[in-house]
Amino acid sequence: MTLLHLFIIAVIQGITEFLPISSSGHLILLPNLTGMADQGQVIDVAVHIGTLAAVVLYFWSDVREGLAGTPRMLTGKIDTPGSKLAFLLMMATIPVIVVGLILKLTGLDDAMRGITVIGWTMLLFGLLLYWVDQRGPVDRTEKDWSLSHALIMGLWQAVALIPGTSRSGITITAARQLGYTRHDAAKLSMLMSIPTIFASGVLLSAQVIRDADVTAAKDGAIAAGFAFLSALLALSLMMRLLRSVSFTPYVIYRVILGVILLAIAYT
């Protein structure tokens, strides 16, 4: 792959992974609308590793606390902030792993990779985010995160396996509906992305390790670096803006893109 192709894929993944506009949808659209070759699983895994590194670095204090509490959580003791965070993240991740395996084994994941599906999910889930963000209460912070809330957000996260939905968008929507502030809703969504992206990477890595060659590994390393930098920039910018700006700009983008894709699909 050319350096420009790797750069485009990595930047799209890095920016859209954490913004509520769907990274999977954009990566599917890239070859469909431009005629570029599909990037393949090696690059998919690489850019996910890059974005994973970015979110871990940005929220390192929370990640460190969760990692420190994991051994205690595994012994059944959920009595410290770290063990509680580790437990809630684990519970929030289970639905997406179960549903993801079902879609993979049945082949439904490939069946949904179309412009029509992405157009409708972009439009409908964008409007849902707007409605919830404007009407949802703002009376909870990250400290109020509970098991029931983690499970609810985890179930909604599984819906994001439909291309175009946006993992961050749907989990932010769920958190806003539960009453979390915009900033804390986004933070919880980003923390939930860590085990989710990790699980996705593990699922794909076996085949990648078996099939990858030196050239593919080199391309993957370059793509991971680009994805890390773009994801860190996008994440930093969004978290700062959310202290003063709503999710409306992202909704406008989703609606416009969704309408354009549906127009292309039906004409």
C-alpha positions in Angstrom: 0.0 0.0 0.0 1.2 3.5 -0.7 2.0 5.9 2.2 -0.9 8.2 1.2 -3.3 5.3 1.3 -2.1 4.2 4.8 -2.2 7.8 6.0 -5.8 8.3 4.8 -7.0 5.1 6.4 -5.2 5.8 9.7 -6.5 9.4 9.9 -10.1 8.3 9.2 -9.9 5.6 11.8 -8.1 7.8 14.3 -10.5 10.7 14.0 -13.8 8.8 13.7 -13.1 6.1 16.4 -13.9 8.5 19.2 -16.1 11.1 17.5 -19.7 10.0 17.4 -19.7 9.6 13.6 -18.7 5.9 13.1 -15.2 4.7 12.2 -16.4 1.4 10.7 -18.9 3.2 8.5 -16.2 5.6 7.1 -13.7 2.8 6.6 -16.3 0.8 4.6 -17.3 3.8 2.6 -13.7 4.6 1.6 -13.2 1.8 -0.9 -16.9 1.9 -2.0 -16.9 5.6 -2.9 -13.3 6.1 -4.0 -12.4 2.8 -5.7 -9.4 2.4 -3.4 -8.5 -1.2 -2.5 -9.9 -2.6 0.8 -7.2 -2.2 3.4 -7.5 -5.8 4.8 -7.3 -7.1 8.3 -3.7 -6.4 9.0 -4.3 -2.6 8.6 -7.6 -2.9 10.5 -5.8 -4.4 13.5 -2.9 -1.9 13.2 -5.1 1.2 13.3 -7.1 -0.2 16.1 -3.9 -0.7 18.1 -3.0 2.9 17.4 -6.4 4.3 18.6 -6.2 2.0 21.6 -2.8 3.4 22.6 -4.2 6.9 22.2 -7.2 6.5 24.5 -5.0 4.6 27.1 -2.5 7.5 27.1 -5.2 10.2 27.3 -7.0 8.5 30.3 -3.9 7.0 31.8 -4.8 7.9 35.4 -8.1 6.1 35.1 -6.6 3.1 33.2 -3.8 2.8 35.9 -6.5 2.8 38.6 -8.5 0.2 36.8 -5.5 -2.0 36.2 -4.4 -1.8 39.8 -7.9 -2.8 40.9 -8.2 -5.7 38.5 -6.6 -8.4 40.7 -8.9 -7.4 43.6 -11.9 -7.5 41.3 -10.9 -11.0 40.1 -11.1 -12.2 43.7 -14.6 -10.9 44.0 -13.8 -7.8 46.0 -15.4 -4.7 44.5 -14.6 -2.3 47.3 -12.2 0.2 45.8 -12.6 2.7 43.0 -10.1 0.7 40.9 -11.8 -2.7 41.4 -15.2 -1.1 40.7 -14.0 0.5 37.5 -12.5 -2.7 36.3 -15.7 -4.7 37.1 -18.0 -2.2 35.4 -15.9 -2.1 32.3 -15.8 -5.8 32.2 -19.6 -6.1 32.5 -20.1 -3.3 29.9 -17.9 -5.2 27.4 -19.6 -8.7 27.6 -22.7 -7.8 25.4 -20.6 -6.6 22.5 -18.3 -9.6 22.6 -21.2 -12.1 22.6 -23.1 -10.3 19.8 -19.9 -9.8 17.9 -19.1 -13.5 17.9 -22.7 -14.3 16.8 -22.4 -11.9 13.9 -19.0 -13.2 12.9 -20.0 -16.9 13.0 -23.3 -16.3 11.1 -21.7 -14.0 8.5 -24.2 -11.2 9.3 -21.3 -8.8 9.9 -20.4 -8.9 6.2 -24.0 -8.7 5.1 -24.4 -5.4 6.8 -21.5 -3.7 5.1 -23.5 -1.7 2.6 -24.1 2.0 1.7 -27.8 1.7 2.4 -27.3 0.3 5.9 -24.7 3.0 6.7 -26.9 5.7 5.4 -29.9 4.8 7.5 -27.8 4.2 10.7 -25.9 7.5 10.2 -29.2 9.4 9.9 -31.4 7.7 12.5 -28.8 7.3 15.3 -27.6 10.8 14.6 -31.1 12.2 15.2 -31.5 10.0 18.3 -28.3 11.5 19.7 -29.6 15.0 19.1 -33.0 14.2 20.7 -31.5 12.6 23.8 -28.7 15.2 24.1 -31.2 18.1 24.0 -33.8 16.5 26.3 -31.8 14.3 28.6 -31.2 15.3 32.2 -27.8 16.4 33.4 -27.6 15.2 37.0 -25.0 12.5 37.0 -21.2 12.3 36.8 -18.8 9.5 36.3 -18.8 8.8 40.0 -22.5 7.7 39.7 -21.7 4.9 37.2 -23.3 1.7 38.4 -23.7 -1.9 37.4 -27.2 -1.3 35.8 -25.9 1.7 33.9 -22.8 -0.2 32.7 -25.0 -3.1 31.4 -27.4 -0.6 29.7 -24.5 1.1 28.0 -23.0 -2.2 27.1 -26.2 -3.4 25.4 -26.3 -0.2 23.4 -22.7 -0.6 22.6 -23.5 -4.0 20.9 -25.9 -2.2 18.6 -22.8 -0.3 17.2 -21.8 -3.5 15.5 -24.2 -2.4 12.8 -21.9 -0.3 10.5 -22.6 3.4 10.7 -24.1 3.4 14.2 -20.9 4.6 15.9 -19.7 2.9 19.1 -18.9 6.2 20.8 -22.1 7.8 19.5 -24.5 5.1 20.8 -22.8 4.8 24.2 -22.8 8.6 24.6 -26.5 8.6 23.7 -27.2 5.9 26.3 -25.2 7.8 28.9 -27.0 11.1 28.2 -30.3 9.3 28.4 -29.2 8.1 31.9 -28.5 11.7 32.9 -24.7 12.0 32.6 -23.1 15.3 31.7 -21.8 15.5 28.2 -18.2 15.5 29.3 -18.7 12.5 31.6 -20.9 10.6 29.1 -18.0 10.9 26.6 -15.4 9.9 29.2 -17.3 6.8 30.1 -17.8 6.0 26.4 -14.0 6.3 25.8 -13.1 4.1 28.8 -15.6 1.5 27.5 -13.7 1.6 24.2 -10.5 0.2 25.8 -11.6 -3.4 26.5 -13.8 -3.3 23.4 -11.0 -2.4 21.0 -8.7 -4.8 22.8 -11.2 -7.6 22.4 -11.7 -6.8 18.7 -7.9 -6.8 18.2 -7.5 -10.1 19.9 -10.3 -11.6 17.7 -8.6 -10.5 14.5 -5.0 -11.0 15.5 -4.8 -14.8 15.1 -5.5 -14.7 11.4 -3.4 -11.6 10.9 -0.3 -13.2 12.6 -0.8 -16.3 10.5 -1.2 -14.5 7.2 0.9 -11.3 7.6 4.3 -10.9 5.9 7.1 -8.4 6.5 5.7 -5.8 4.1 2.3 -6.1 5.7 3.8 -5.7 9.2 5.7 -2.6 8.0 2.5 -1.1 6.6 0.7 -1.9 9.8 3.3 -0.2 12.0 3.1 3.0 9.9 -0.7 2.9 9.9 -0.7 2.4 13.7 1.5 5.4 14.2 -0.6 7.7 12.1 -3.8 6.4 13.8 -2.3 7.0 17.2 -1.5 10.7 16.5 -4.8 11.5 14.8 -6.8 9.7 17.5 -5.0 11.5 20.3 -5.6 14.9 18.6 -9.3 14.1 17.9 -9.9 12.9 21.4 -8.2 15.8 23.1 -10.1 18.3 20.9 -13.5 16.7 21.5 -13.1 16.4 25.3 -12.2 20.1 25.5 -15.0 21.2 23.3 -17.6 19.3 25.2 -17.2 21.6 28.2 -18.8 24.3 26.1 -20.3 22.8 22.9 -23.0 20.2 22.5 -23.0 17.2 20.1 -25.1 19.1 17.5 -22.2 19.6 15.1 -21.6 15.9 14.9 -25.3 15.3 14.4 -25.4 17.8 11.5 -22.5 16.0 9.9 -24.2 12.6 10.4 -27.5 13.7 8.9 -25.9 15.3 5.9 -23.8 12.2 5.2 -26.7 9.9 5.8 -28.9 11.8 3.4 -26.2 11.8 0.7 -25.6 8.0 1.1 -29.3 7.2 0.9 -29.6 9.3 -2.2 -26.7 7.4 -3.8 -28.1 4.1 -2.6 -31.6 4.6 -3.9 -30.7 6.3 -7.2 
